[in-house]
Amino acid sequence: MTNKVSDLPVCRVLDAGARYGIHPTWLPIAGAVELHLVDADPDEAMRLADMYADTDTIHVMNLALSNEPGTLRFNRYRHYACSSIYDPDLEWLQESAYKPDEMEVVGHFEVKADTVDHLFEGRPIHFMKLDVEGSEPNVLRGAHNQLADHVLGLRCEVGFTSPFARTGTFCEVMELASTHKFEMINMDYAGRGEPVSPYALPERFGRIIATDAVWIAPRHKLNIGNDIEVAHKHLFMALFLILNNATDIGVDLLLDARRSGTVTIGTLNTSPFGAALKRRVAKLFKEMKMYPFASSLNLESVFETLFEDQFPSMHKFNEEAFYRGA
């Protein structure tokens, strides 16, 4: 008997610090996941609520996430996206000349705070994205149970130095992730930091102040639950990896799951993630085929193993609307 889409496990994503809307990594599958966008700024939360008012799968909350419930006072900086519970580090800002027109405090606001564990009690969070201007360690401390039991992937802004006083650093975030045996797989940083002067080549310059880093849970966590839940956790994780620049790990995970029977072609065909995975893998393989190293990989055979379908080679790829999708 084929499962209805409504009966399939929900992939629940928490985006804390959701200013400007859905993070680009989730845009390709925004309709297939349950997205919870949380922002402390009441004006931004209202704007987001209006933006997504007609979308049943996107929920917006005006709230601050932290390590305990209560009320938090925020500094509103001239650049609203920098709003934080932390005061500016005036000495560091003066010495570094970092965003001099953006880091001035122009006001304050208070907002209710809660923990991830309390807010989502009884509802597993599968993926978290945090960009909360120095409060990332506090949010993680308030998500201890979710990280231990449910979270499969984490994208988090990490700071190596900071315009704020007393904020969490990369080392704090790394320690908290490591406590739950999470493995860091990559960073968005690729050598281009905050520029200081023009005397550099375009590939590598400046200081690395902050970037996003991505972690994944240990693989055994994917095998917790009934057969349908386990299969979909593998799909969730494979797609998360592919969307976060870890295509090698994502395709390898999916290939193992297909060969072992953990994920069947029936599961792929009934899950909203199946189509997204098929498109993404096809686009990846099409691009890989342009490079000499791929000549020995037999990508067509791997694609057929994964999806029990022929790889759409040459003009067929561009002719089929399915592969032109996101």
Buried (B, 14 or more C-beta within 10 A) or exposed (E): EEEEEEEBBBBBBBBBBBBEBBBEBBEBBBEBBBBBBBBBBBEBBEBBBEBBEEEEEBEBBBBBBBBEEEEBEBBBBBEBBBBBBBEBBEEBBEEBEBBEEEBBBEEEBEBEBBBBBEBBEEEBBBBBBBBBBBBBBBBBBBBBBBBBEBBBBBBBBBBBBBBBBEBBBBEBBBEBBEEBEBEBBBBEBEEEBBEEEEEEEEEEBEEBBBBBBBBBBEBEBBEEBEEBBBBBBBBBBBBBBBBBBBBEBBBEBBBBBBEEEBBBEEBBEBBBBBBBBBBBBBBBBBEEBEEEEEEEEEBBEBBEEBBEEEBBEEEEBEEEEEBEEE
